Amino acid sequence: MSNVPLNDEGIRQAINLLNRLSEDKSWDMIITSDISSFPILN
């Protein structure tokens, strides 16, 4: 497994997601997962 820093596109996507999540605060929880941990991708 590697920890590759975000490139410009990844940073742009992260900022866009932050803005979208900030617009609607009706959610109670956000669950994320490191996709590289899925066995099918290793």
C-alpha positions in Angstrom: 0.0 0.0 0.0 1.3 3.5 -0.7 0.3 6.9 0.4 0.5 9.1 -2.7 -0.1 12.8 -2.2 -3.1 14.4 -4.1 -2.2 16.0 -7.4 -3.9 19.2 -8.6 -7.0 17.3 -9.8 -7.3 15.4 -6.5 -7.1 18.6 -4.6 -9.8 20.2 -6.8 -12.1 17.2 -6.3 -11.5 17.3 -2.5 -12.4 21.0 -2.4 -15.5 20.5 -4.5 -16.6 17.7 -2.2 -16.0 19.9 0.9 -18.2 22.6 -0.7 -21.0 20.2 -1.6 -21.0 18.7 1.9 -21.0 22.1 3.5 -24.1 23.2 1.6 -26.4 20.5 3.2 -25.7 19.9 6.9 -28.6 17.5 7.3 -26.4 14.4 7.4 -25.4 12.8 10.8 -22.3 10.9 9.8 -19.9 10.5 6.9 -18.2 7.1 6.5 -15.2 6.8 4.3 -12.9 4.0 3.2 -9.5 3.7 1.7 -10.3 2.1 -1.6 -6.8 0.6 -1.8 -7.8 -1.7 1.1 -10.3 -3.6 -1.0 -8.9 -7.0 -1.8 -10.0 -7.0 -5.4 -7.8 -4.0 -6.1 -4.6 -5.4 -4.5 
